[in-house]
């Protein structure tokens, strides 16, 4: 069992008063001994650094494998603290040394803690510490469920949904892989609608958040049954959850202390139309974040959602916004890359459809993305426009370009830009057969059909906004694939648009199709960010 290291700073060691869950490695330090802990950790780092320097020298000779192995064996493990728990008010000048030990939002303290010392108050504010109301024993159990390192999210698509045979006589319509529409009179009591053909493994050391995409018309009502089945004992039900009515308006939390498999079935009653989308499930942080600690979620009235995460970095301009690319695994993309740059950054991801819906949506959905970026700038005390960089790769470039039209950033950093969503869908038939079927769902969803006329209108929906923007103070840095089989016209169309909206375009070509050159584009992307931070913001991060 992998144990997560939890560091508690306080006068009383919780491990001596409360039972510690088996998957937690509890470390305690008295506030007065914090300086010793800091010095001991620095000694370990210095020791290992010296050994690495000796290993580098030894690597210059081809017959020093034994020496390198002996040096490697002399390295001392440096504790990787997963979370920090502060249980008492105290003063310590060494709190600043903990800044690099623990990430933002991963510091916790009791809600009743009275903080009177400025050093601790500043530390809690800088790390965006989170308070908890639970008694210690209950909070320890919560920590055991939420302290996992690797976030995980996935979905059960509609192609895995088995519609009940008796309902096939109703009006049934599939909208690609995006949604299933059923219309009829389903009766006054819930009747079985269908179930997902695959069960979800459940580990008792974690808990799950579920989210079913759906809308209802008329008097229709939906019931979701989630059944925990025992491992190795088919049909043995350990627990069952029923979710309906107002509870369906938010993610619903599944938590049990037994392992098994979760089977999901849907039930319907009433008269009207049910529009059904995929079922999302994610490892839960139990209210302390979405996917990662500090992650946030937004969903509009139709259940269309996006997630976002603000890291304060060193609290100095600029704010770097990164829109995740298309990905079937749900969650944030680009955290390590953006973290290395040290400046504040905002991650935004789109979990809709198979791997994302290009950050377009209802007016409420799009306004929410703008608001998140604007409020992030405000919370940091930054200027809108001058202190803002929007960026992304592939699908993320569309989000960066589209919202740049409203936010007028200082710069955009784009890898493999995509702009003509309608054209991308049309290329699915001949130029790129079965290469990106999500593009057909996007065209169907936003335009209502798959005709060339609708594709052209979808293209223009973007260009009308982008061309009419005032981007005279914006520079676009883009690298593109010369044989891009998704959007061959993206770079040329961007160049023409900048003649209208005043943006400056700096482009770098790479040979290949859209999914080629991943390493080269990623390297260029990071280098371009570094140059931009150095030349325009006076930063010199490595």
VOGU-3710 file (C-alpha; in Angstrom, 3 decimals, decimal comma):
1> xxxxxxxxxx> 0,000/0,000/0,000  1,344/3,423/-0,965  1,273/5,790/1,989  0,920/9,539/1,599  3,081/11,611/3,956  1,085/14,102/6,029  3,007/16,715/8,019  1,308/18,114/11,109  2,663/21,236/12,809  1,190/21,660/16,266
11> xxxxxxxxxx> 1,780/21,301/19,976  -0,097/17,979/20,339  0,674/15,064/18,035  -2,607/13,785/16,617  -1,055/10,350/16,143  -0,864/10,025/19,945  -4,529/10,939/20,394  -6,410/9,600/17,368  -6,217/6,500/15,152  -4,330/7,244/11,922
21> xxxxxxxxxx> -5,671/5,509/8,773  -3,374/2,840/7,378  -2,701/4,670/4,096  -1,339/7,800/5,818  2,289/8,211/6,918  1,898/10,682/9,786  4,770/13,041/10,585  4,549/15,535/13,454  6,753/18,482/14,329  6,452/20,802/17,313
31> xxxxxxxxxx> 6,428/24,501/16,238  9,630/25,104/18,213  11,345/22,253/16,333  10,369/23,514/12,888  13,759/25,131/12,356  15,434/21,746/12,958  13,148/20,070/10,419  13,943/22,733/7,826  17,678/22,399/8,393  17,552/18,601/8,278
41> xxxxxxxxxx> 15,700/18,642/4,982  18,176/21,131/3,506  21,066/18,914/4,642  19,501/15,994/2,779  19,093/18,075/-0,359  22,708/19,280/-0,195  23,945/15,721/0,380  22,058/14,395/-2,629  23,158/17,316/-4,786  26,817/16,583/-4,042
51> xxxxxxxxxx> 26,308/12,942/-4,984  24,615/13,966/-8,256  27,587/16,171/-9,116  29,956/13,240/-8,472  27,746/10,976/-10,593  27,835/13,487/-13,419  31,629/13,490/-13,314  31,704/9,678/-13,208  29,368/9,449/-16,213  32,068/10,960/-18,399
61> xxxxxxxxxx> 33,910/7,658/-18,215  32,357/4,561/-19,769  33,803/2,155/-17,155  32,426/3,835/-14,040  29,070/2,021/-13,808  30,000/0,467/-10,456  31,000/3,831/-9,017  27,753/5,436/-10,195  25,726/2,616/-8,653  27,507/3,068/-5,316
71> xxxxxxxxxx> 26,909/6,819/-5,387  23,235/6,296/-6,228  22,907/3,945/-3,253  24,241/6,669/-0,933  21,384/9,042/-1,724  18,993/9,717/1,115  15,220/9,880/0,514  13,797/13,370/0,969  10,256/13,315/2,406  7,633/14,325/-0,151
81> xxxxxxxxxx> 4,950/15,861/2,034  1,557/15,367/0,416  -0,419/17,692/2,700  0,321/20,055/5,560  -1,934/20,262/8,606  -1,534/23,207/10,995  -3,401/22,650/14,254  -2,141/25,518/16,431  -1,339/29,218/16,166  2,387/29,929/16,409
91> xxxxxxxxxx> 5,114/32,251/15,168  8,002/31,033/13,067  10,213/32,824/10,576  10,878/29,439/8,989  7,371/29,140/7,532  8,706/30,756/4,374  10,935/27,700/3,898  7,793/25,568/3,558  6,622/27,487/0,486  8,312/25,046/-1,890
101> xxxxxxxxxx> 7,379/21,980/0,136  3,633/22,208/-0,238  1,497/23,270/-3,202  -1,293/25,854/-3,009  -4,575/24,581/-1,474  -2,756/21,649/0,167  -2,490/23,299/3,589  -5,330/22,619/6,046  -6,310/24,039/9,426  -9,321/23,730/11,799
111> xxxxxxxxxx> -12,012/26,321/11,129  -11,949/27,321/14,807  -8,232/28,111/14,812  -7,590/31,706/15,945  -4,627/32,978/13,956  -2,986/35,969/15,646  0,601/35,765/14,379  1,316/37,583/11,153  3,778/34,987/9,847  1,204/32,195/10,020
121> xxxxxxxxxx> -1,605/34,396/8,664  0,550/35,379/5,675  1,533/31,763/5,043  -2,088/30,560/5,101  -3,095/33,330/2,718  -0,235/32,740/0,280  -0,861/28,984/0,167  -4,640/29,458/-0,113  -5,047/27,181/2,897  -8,372/25,381/3,351
131> xxxxxxxxxx> -10,240/25,114/6,648  -12,201/22,084/7,835  -15,128/21,751/10,264  -14,965/18,016/10,967  -13,781/16,616/14,302  -10,223/15,232/14,125  -11,193/11,557/13,812  -13,582/12,259/10,941  -11,143/14,593/9,209  -8,422/11,935/9,359
141> xxxxxxxxxx> -10,756/9,552/7,535  -11,430/12,285/4,984  -7,682/12,792/4,486  -7,271/9,078/3,870  -9,766/9,317/0,995  -8,649/12,583/-0,646  -4,855/12,593/-0,349  -4,229/10,564/-3,527  -1,651/12,117/-5,865  -2,943/11,216/-9,301
151> xxxxxxxxxx> -6,411/12,594/-10,107  -8,650/10,515/-12,321  -11,805/11,165/-14,281  -13,579/9,285/-17,064  -16,998/8,853/-18,582  -19,351/6,084/-19,628  -20,332/7,027/-23,199  -23,736/6,471/-24,715  -22,403/3,697/-26,947  -22,095/1,677/-23,720
161> xxxxxxxxxx> -25,684/2,419/-22,668  -28,075/-0,506/-23,244  -31,578/0,801/-23,846  -34,340/-1,386/-22,417  -36,024/-3,339/-25,274  -39,541/-2,372/-24,147  -38,692/1,323/-24,658  -37,616/0,978/-28,266  -41,231/1,487/-29,360  -40,977/5,091/-28,204
171> xxxxxxxxxx> -39,506/7,876/-30,310  -35,758/7,370/-29,971  -33,119/9,529/-31,650  -29,346/9,460/-31,281  -27,485/12,712/-31,922  -24,148/11,170/-32,883  -22,314/10,150/-29,736  -23,321/13,347/-27,922  -26,864/12,597/-26,739  -29,846/10,268/-26,834
181> xxxxxxxxxx> -33,359/11,735/-27,112  -36,430/9,757/-25,985  -39,979/11,080/-26,297  -43,183/9,531/-24,963  -45,463/8,795/-22,021  -43,387/6,676/-19,651  -46,052/6,239/-16,982  -46,642/7,473/-13,444  -44,081/5,247/-11,767  -40,426/4,839/-12,579
191> xxxxxxxxxx> -39,715/2,282/-15,256  -36,394/0,821/-16,273  -34,760/2,889/-19,022  -31,500/0,977/-19,397  -28,061/0,454/-17,907  -24,425/0,966/-18,796  -22,809/-2,239/-20,004  -19,579/-1,696/-18,065  -19,302/-1,521/-14,289  -16,937/0,855/-12,484
201> xxxxxxxxxx> -14,290/-0,599/-10,127  -14,580/0,849/-6,626  -11,703/1,076/-4,125  -12,629/1,733/-0,503  -9,599/4,010/-0,053  -11,221/6,634/-2,287  -14,663/7,982/-3,135  -16,288/9,066/-6,386  -18,247/12,037/-7,721  -20,810/11,239/-10,428
211> xxxxxxxxxx> -22,371/13,562/-12,985  -25,013/12,493/-15,503  -25,565/14,868/-18,424  -29,288/15,224/-19,138  -32,163/17,643/-19,714  -35,901/17,066/-19,249  -38,997/18,478/-20,963  -42,639/18,115/-19,923  -43,283/16,108/-16,756  -40,418/13,669/-17,255
221> xxxxxxxxxx> -38,350/12,717/-14,206  -35,098/10,767/-14,032  -33,879/8,345/-11,366  -30,322/7,012/-11,225  -29,545/3,848/-9,287  -25,932/3,104/-8,425  -25,407/-0,375/-7,009  -22,239/-1,554/-5,271  -21,681/-5,237/-6,069  -19,299/-7,429/-4,102
231> xxxxxxxxxx> -16,094/-8,606/-5,732  -16,168/-12,249/-6,767  -19,814/-12,687/-5,788  -22,090/-11,881/-8,717  -25,408/-10,479/-7,600  -24,414/-9,734/-3,991  -25,490/-6,149/-3,349  -23,473/-4,309/-0,714  -25,134/-0,915/-1,036  -27,413/1,032/-3,365
241> xxxxxxxxxx> -27,837/4,758/-3,909  -30,904/6,403/-5,492  -30,448/9,888/-6,954  -33,369/11,905/-8,312  -35,018/15,327/-8,322  -32,952/18,279/-7,044  -30,045/15,967/-6,148  -29,371/15,532/-9,880  -28,599/19,245/-10,240  -25,165/18,756/-8,657
251> xxxxxxxxxx> -22,497/16,090/-8,681  -23,504/13,232/-6,384  -20,999/11,699/-4,036  -20,519/7,957/-3,601  -18,607/6,774/-0,543  -18,401/3,296/0,954  -15,985/1,315/3,092  -16,253/-1,826/0,993  -14,650/-2,681/-2,326  -16,488/-3,931/-5,367
261> xxxxxxxxxx> -18,000/-2,775/-8,640  -20,539/-0,015/-9,258  -23,383/-0,790/-11,665  -25,391/2,171/-12,977  -28,992/1,987/-14,230  -31,387/4,757/-15,265  -35,142/4,938/-14,671  -37,721/7,367/-16,067  -41,336/8,401/-15,493  -43,717/11,100/-16,703
271> xxxxxxxxxx> -44,494/12,419/-20,156  -42,285/14,450/-22,464  -38,685/14,248/-23,662  -35,533/13,030/-21,971  -32,205/14,092/-23,475  -29,426/11,907/-22,152  -25,658/12,420/-22,369  -22,637/10,536/-21,020  -22,122/9,673/-17,353  -19,002/11,215/-15,773
281> xxxxxxxxxx> -17,228/9,823/-12,706  -14,163/11,209/-10,930  -12,033/10,541/-7,871  -13,480/12,896/-5,268  -11,689/15,478/-3,121  -14,848/15,763/-0,981  -15,347/19,481/-1,501  -11,681/20,461/-1,267  -11,175/20,613/-5,023  -12,130/19,205/-8,403
291> xxxxxxxxxx> -9,544/16,694/-9,677  -6,790/18,523/-7,752  -6,915/20,498/-4,515  -8,303/23,934/-5,302  -9,907/22,912/-8,610  -13,338/24,429/-9,245  -16,327/23,430/-11,363  -18,988/25,334/-13,301  -22,111/23,903/-14,928  -24,814/25,856/-16,764
301> xxxxxxxxxx> -28,555/25,184/-16,670  -28,180/22,380/-19,237  -25,445/20,635/-17,285  -22,629/21,695/-19,628  -19,542/22,052/-17,478  -15,938/23,201/-17,378  -13,331/23,096/-14,625  -10,707/25,627/-13,622  -7,804/25,964/-11,224  -5,928/29,120/-10,186
311> xxxxxxxxxx> -2,390/28,798/-8,850  -1,041/32,072/-7,367  2,600/31,231/-8,153  4,793/34,089/-6,981  1,884/36,570/-7,286  3,764/38,654/-9,866  2,479/39,422/-13,405  1,475/38,006/-15,740  -1,442/35,619/-15,280  -0,921/32,731/-17,700
321> xxxxxxxxxx> -4,140/31,018/-18,791  -3,803/27,547/-20,293  -6,748/25,904/-22,068  -6,391/22,120/-22,074  -6,259/20,272/-25,374  -8,610/17,517/-26,495  -8,240/14,539/-24,137  -10,404/11,534/-23,298  -9,093/11,415/-19,716  -10,867/14,067/-17,679
331> xxxxxxxxxx> -8,883/16,556/-15,641  -6,416/19,377/-15,985  -3,555/19,432/-18,466  -0,253/21,297/-18,308  0,193/21,670/-14,528  3,929/20,755/-14,345  4,740/22,807/-17,444  3,021/25,941/-16,178  4,285/25,456/-12,615  7,920/25,560/-13,804
341> xxxxxxxxxx> 7,379/29,105/-15,079  6,705/30,271/-11,466  4,214/32,984/-12,479  0,500/32,705/-11,542  -1,438/30,429/-13,869  -5,016/29,440/-14,524  -5,874/26,026/-15,973  -9,206/25,485/-17,758  -10,458/22,133/-19,046  -13,530/21,069/-21,026
351> xxxxxxxxxx> -14,773/17,515/-20,212  -17,713/17,442/-22,641  -18,239/15,025/-25,552  -15,487/12,446/-25,961  -12,610/14,774/-25,137  -13,852/18,368/-25,222  -16,209/20,725/-27,060  -13,732/23,547/-27,806  -14,901/25,817/-24,954  -17,988/26,993/-26,846
361> xxxxxxxxxx> -21,371/26,800/-25,173  -24,415/28,711/-24,043  -24,105/32,450/-23,300  -23,998/31,591/-19,584  -21,246/29,037/-20,199  -19,057/31,418/-22,188  -19,678/34,341/-19,846  -18,629/32,128/-16,943  -15,243/31,445/-18,566  -14,707/35,175/-19,108
371> xxxxxxxxxx> -15,725/35,871/-15,510  -13,331/33,254/-14,119  -10,400/34,848/-15,977  -11,397/38,394/-15,011  -11,899/37,499/-11,338  -8,558/35,681/-11,288  -6,848/38,841/-12,533  -8,704/40,909/-9,938  -7,778/38,575/-7,065  -4,109/38,928/-7,992
381> xxxxxxxxxx> -4,310/42,691/-8,399  -3,359/42,466/-12,093  -4,489/44,647/-14,969  -6,878/43,121/-17,490  -5,167/42,891/-20,848  -1,648/44,069/-19,991  -1,027/41,341/-17,409  -2,752/38,495/-19,245  -1,464/35,730/-21,525  -3,838/33,183/-23,075
391> xxxxxxxxxx> -2,439/29,917/-24,381  -3,187/26,368/-25,440  -2,331/23,439/-27,672  -4,621/22,075/-30,403  -8,202/22,368/-29,042  -6,874/24,733/-26,379  -5,799/27,225/-29,056  -9,428/27,691/-30,045  -10,375/28,641/-26,494  -7,414/31,023/-26,255
401> xxxxxxxxxx> -8,217/32,761/-29,546  -11,959/32,978/-28,961  -11,742/34,478/-25,469  -8,905/36,760/-26,519  -11,532/38,536/-28,622  -13,219/39,696/-25,408  -10,288/39,968/-22,994  -7,645/41,565/-25,291  -4,605/39,901/-23,678  -1,003/41,048/-23,914
411> xxxxxxxxxx> -0,120/37,898/-25,858  -1,249/34,454/-26,992  0,979/31,369/-27,147  -0,492/28,750/-29,481  0,629/25,314/-30,592  -1,154/23,779/-33,611  -3,948/26,383/-33,857  -7,466/25,306/-34,841  -10,032/27,888/-35,939  -12,464/26,487/-38,535
421> xxxxxxxxxx> -14,547/23,939/-36,629  -16,948/23,495/-39,527  -14,132/22,758/-41,964  -12,573/20,301/-39,513  -15,848/18,354/-39,500  -16,171/18,337/-43,300  -12,658/16,884/-43,637  -13,804/13,879/-41,618  -15,457/12,354/-44,711  -12,583/12,222/-47,224
431> xxxxxxxxxx> -9,377/13,961/-46,137  -9,312/12,503/-42,602  -11,810/9,609/-42,430  -12,604/8,540/-38,848  -9,720/10,670/-37,618  -11,661/13,035/-35,364  -15,362/12,060/-35,156  -15,932/14,485/-32,283  -15,849/17,237/-34,913  -19,124/15,872/-36,315
441> xxxxxxxxxx> -20,743/16,027/-32,867  -19,588/19,636/-32,541  -21,018/20,610/-35,922  -24,293/18,802/-35,199  -24,532/20,300/-31,722  -23,862/23,918/-32,619  -25,309/24,065/-36,159  -28,088/21,440/-36,067  -26,943/19,430/-39,092  -23,863/18,326/-41,054
451> xxxxxxxxxx> -24,299/20,296/-44,281  -21,497/22,341/-45,892  -23,638/25,452/-45,432  -23,872/24,887/-41,677  -20,135/24,164/-41,544  -19,444/27,505/-43,204  -21,748/29,285/-40,757  -19,961/27,619/-37,851  -16,628/28,859/-39,196  -17,993/32,365/-39,476
461> xxxxxxxxxx> -19,331/32,307/-35,942  -15,720/32,330/-34,774  -14,299/34,698/-37,385  -16,973/37,343/-36,925  -16,089/37,593/-33,252  -12,317/37,392/-33,732  -12,108/39,864/-36,614  -14,268/42,452/-34,854  -12,095/42,432/-31,718  -9,620/45,203/-30,927
471> xxxxxxxxxx> -6,317/43,354/-30,565  -3,955/46,152/-31,512  -1,971/45,584/-28,291  -1,862/41,788/-28,645  0,908/39,617/-30,087  0,104/36,083/-31,220  2,943/33,555/-31,088  1,960/30,403/-32,991  3,606/27,243/-34,230  1,716/25,223/-36,814
481> xxxxxxxxxx> 1,938/22,046/-38,891  2,455/22,704/-42,604  0,355/19,669/-43,627  -2,269/19,998/-40,889  -5,072/17,573/-41,761  -7,492/19,136/-39,260  -7,470/22,826/-40,211  -5,170/23,490/-43,186  -6,312/27,114/-43,425  -5,873/28,117/-39,774
491> xxxxxxxxxx> -2,598/30,013/-40,089  -3,490/31,828/-43,322  -6,910/32,767/-41,977  -5,336/34,051/-38,773  -2,942/36,181/-40,820  -5,820/37,714/-42,781  -7,803/38,341/-39,584  -4,902/40,194/-37,943  -5,017/42,704/-40,781  -8,480/43,591/-39,524
501> xxxxxxxxxx> -8,220/43,324/-35,715  -4,677/44,751/-35,497  -2,969/41,829/-33,735  0,671/41,035/-34,462  1,341/37,457/-35,607  4,657/35,636/-35,164  4,545/32,106/-36,608  6,870/29,124/-36,745  6,130/26,160/-39,101  6,802/22,478/-38,510
511> xxxxxxxxxx> 6,485/19,779/-41,189  3,781/17,180/-40,663  0,108/16,587/-39,981  -1,826/17,777/-36,959  -0,854/14,941/-34,618  2,804/14,938/-35,681  5,637/16,856/-34,034  4,199/16,695/-30,525  7,590/16,893/-28,823  8,856/19,707/-31,031
521> xxxxxxxxxx> 5,729/21,780/-30,552  5,762/21,286/-26,776  9,436/22,320/-26,622  8,747/25,422/-28,723  5,731/26,249/-26,551  7,732/26,214/-23,324  10,643/28,119/-24,866  8,307/30,777/-26,258  6,692/31,236/-22,868  10,123/31,633/-21,266
531> xxxxxxxxxx> 11,170/34,240/-23,809  7,912/36,130/-23,421  8,206/36,243/-19,638  11,821/37,397/-19,849  11,489/40,039/-22,556  8,053/41,497/-21,762  7,801/41,024/-17,999  11,425/41,141/-16,858  11,366/37,589/-15,531  14,242/35,172/-15,975
541> xx> 12,860/31,830/-14,810  14,586/28,637/-15,822
//
